[in-house]
Amino acid sequence: MNLPKFLTNVTSFSKILTAVLFISFPFLGFYLGLKYEEQFTQYLESPANVDQYILTNQPTATKDPSTANPDSIGANWKTYRNEEFGFEVKYPNAWMIESPYAGPDPTGYDFAVQISNVKNPFGIRCGETERETGVNPCASNQVIYILVTDLSLRKMMFQDVIRSSGKSDEQKVVEINELTFVKVGESSPMYFIQKGNVVYSFNAIGNIVIFDQILSTFRFIE
């Protein structure tokens, strides 16, 4: 089959066109890739889309059996309310509230609240007394931490907060008192929930028998 001469002849114009296309295509692809990355990053960092990503990329939420009926929990408890970060939680009358730190913390949190059944529950005397007597006087101490992370300040995302906690267990979505949490671990679980650019983490230390009940009283405030 003979092709027309204009398709087979190599001219100066065809050489220039080939060189231009050869040089410009990589730059064009690089530019389009940058634009796509920029738009995709903006999409992911949008609070609404982050929340939607969390809910659509996790298993279907299931009710946590220990907190499925919180109506009778905390009826006569005290209430801790934080206007700055927009939440409140109830805790037993005999327990106390402390704020270990407020402000950027190297572990990845910007604010923390400690709820415990004794003051300074794991002070230095715990270890000293155990070494001297063989009995740990702090064994019955119970502590719950509520940790707050502002994603916009740290340029982090939801999963970054979970990784910074050191938890690598399986994640599952649970519903507690009509709020959707990500639960990590079973024997000593941590719970995570996000609203807007803020992630709230919940951790318990000690023989916590009412961790789930306290968690079930957590709610957002306007």
C-alpha positions in Angstrom: 0.0 0.0 0.0 1.5 3.4 -1.0 0.8 6.3 1.3 0.6 9.9 0.0 3.9 11.7 -0.1 2.7 14.4 2.4 2.4 11.6 5.0 5.8 10.1 4.4 8.0 13.1 3.6 10.0 14.5 6.5 10.0 18.3 6.4 11.4 21.0 8.5 8.0 21.8 9.9 7.3 18.2 10.9 10.7 18.1 12.7 9.9 21.3 14.6 6.4 20.0 15.5 7.8 16.7 16.7 10.4 18.5 18.9 7.8 20.9 20.3 5.4 18.0 21.2 8.3 15.9 22.6 9.4 18.7 24.9 5.9 20.1 25.9 4.1 16.9 26.8 6.1 16.1 30.0 5.7 19.7 31.2 2.0 19.6 30.4 1.6 16.3 32.3 3.5 17.7 35.3 1.4 20.8 35.4 -1.9 18.9 35.2 -0.6 16.5 38.0 0.1 19.5 40.3 -3.3 21.0 39.7 -5.0 17.7 40.4 -3.0 17.2 43.6 -3.9 20.7 44.8 -7.7 20.2 44.2 -7.6 16.7 45.7 -5.8 18.0 48.8 -8.4 20.8 49.2 -11.2 18.2 48.9 -9.7 16.0 51.6 -9.0 18.8 54.0 -12.5 20.1 53.8 -14.1 19.3 57.2 -17.3 18.1 55.6 -15.4 15.7 53.3 -13.1 14.5 56.1 -16.2 13.6 58.1 -17.8 11.9 55.1 -14.5 10.0 54.3 -14.4 8.7 57.9 -18.0 7.5 57.7 -17.9 6.0 54.2 -14.5 4.3 54.6 -15.2 2.4 57.8 -17.5 -0.6 58.5 -21.1 0.2 59.4 -21.5 1.6 62.9 -22.7 -0.7 65.6 -24.0 0.2 69.0 -21.5 -0.4 71.8 -23.4 -2.8 74.1 -22.0 -1.3 77.3 -23.4 2.2 76.4 -26.5 1.2 74.5 -28.8 2.5 77.3 -27.2 5.6 78.9 -30.5 7.1 80.2 -29.9 6.1 83.8 -26.2 7.0 83.7 -24.9 10.2 85.2 -28.3 11.5 86.5 -26.6 12.9 89.7 -23.1 13.4 88.3 -21.2 16.6 87.9 -20.8 18.2 84.5 -17.5 19.4 83.0 -18.2 22.0 80.2 -15.6 23.4 77.8 -16.8 26.4 75.8 -13.6 26.8 73.9 -13.7 23.3 72.3 -17.5 22.9 72.4 -18.2 19.9 74.5 -19.3 18.7 77.9 -19.1 15.4 79.8 -20.4 14.1 83.1 -18.5 12.3 85.8 -19.1 10.8 89.3 -19.6 13.2 92.1 -16.6 11.8 94.0 -14.2 12.2 91.0 -12.3 15.3 90.2 -11.2 17.2 87.1 -7.6 18.4 86.3 -6.2 20.0 83.1 -2.6 18.5 82.7 -1.9 20.9 79.9 -3.4 23.5 77.6 -1.6 24.5 74.5 0.5 22.6 71.9 1.9 19.3 73.2 4.6 17.3 71.4 2.5 14.1 71.6 0.0 15.6 69.2 -2.7 17.2 71.4 -3.6 20.8 72.0 -5.7 20.4 75.2 -6.3 17.7 77.8 -8.7 17.0 80.6 -8.0 14.4 83.3 -10.9 12.9 85.1 -9.8 10.7 88.1 -11.0 9.2 91.3 -8.1 10.7 93.3 -5.8 13.7 93.0 -2.5 13.1 91.2 -3.4 9.4 90.7 0.0 8.2 89.4 2.4 10.4 91.4 5.9 9.4 92.3 4.9 8.0 95.7 3.1 5.2 93.9 6.3 3.6 92.7 8.3 4.4 95.8 5.7 2.9 98.1 5.5 -0.2 96.0 9.3 -0.7 96.1 9.3 -0.2 99.9 6.2 -2.3 100.9 5.6 -4.5 97.8 2.1 -3.0 97.6 1.1 -0.5 95.0 -1.2 2.1 96.7 -2.3 3.4 93.3 -3.6 0.1 91.9 -7.2 1.1 92.3 -6.7 4.6 90.9 -8.7 5.3 87.8 -8.0 8.0 85.2 -9.8 9.0 82.0 -8.2 11.5 79.6 -10.0 13.6 77.1 -7.5 14.8 74.5 -8.2 17.5 72.0 -6.4 18.1 68.7 -7.0 21.0 66.4 -6.1 19.7 62.9 -5.9 23.1 61.4 -3.1 24.1 63.8 -1.0 20.9 63.3 -1.7 20.3 59.6 -2.9 16.8 60.5 -5.8 14.5 59.5 -8.0 12.2 61.5 -5.9 9.1 60.9 -2.7 11.0 61.9 -4.2 11.6 65.4 -4.9 7.9 65.7 -1.3 7.0 64.6 0.2 9.6 67.1 -1.7 7.8 69.9 0.4 4.7 69.3 -2.6 2.6 68.7 -2.3 0.2 65.8 -5.2 -2.2 66.6 -8.1 -2.8 64.3 -10.5 0.1 63.9 -14.2 -0.1 64.0 -17.0 2.4 64.0 -19.4 2.4 67.0 -22.4 4.5 67.9 -22.6 5.8 71.4 -25.6 7.9 72.5 -26.3 8.9 68.8 -22.6 9.9 68.2 -20.3 8.0 65.9 -16.9 7.1 67.2 -13.9 5.2 65.8 -12.9 2.6 68.4 -9.4 1.3 68.4 -8.5 -1.8 70.4 -10.6 -4.0 72.7 -8.8 -4.7 75.9 -7.8 -1.1 76.5 -9.6 0.8 73.8 -9.3 4.4 72.7 -12.2 6.3 71.1 -11.9 9.1 68.6 -14.5 11.5 67.2 -14.2 14.5 64.9 -16.3 17.6 64.6 -15.1 20.2 62.0 -11.3 20.6 62.4 -11.2 19.2 65.9 -10.6 15.6 67.0 -11.5 14.4 70.5 -9.7 11.3 71.8 -10.6 9.3 74.9 -8.2 7.1 76.8 -8.5 5.2 80.2 -5.7 4.1 82.5 -6.2 1.8 85.4 -9.1 -0.5 86.2 -11.8 1.6 84.7 -15.2 0.2 85.3 -17.2 3.2 84.3 -15.2 4.4 81.2 -18.1 3.6 78.8 -20.6 5.2 81.1 -18.7 8.5 81.3 -18.1 8.3 77.5 -21.8 7.9 76.9 -22.4 11.3 78.5 -20.1 13.2 76.1 -21.9 15.6 73.9 -21.2 18.6 71.7 -22.4 22.1 72.6 -23.0 25.1 70.4 
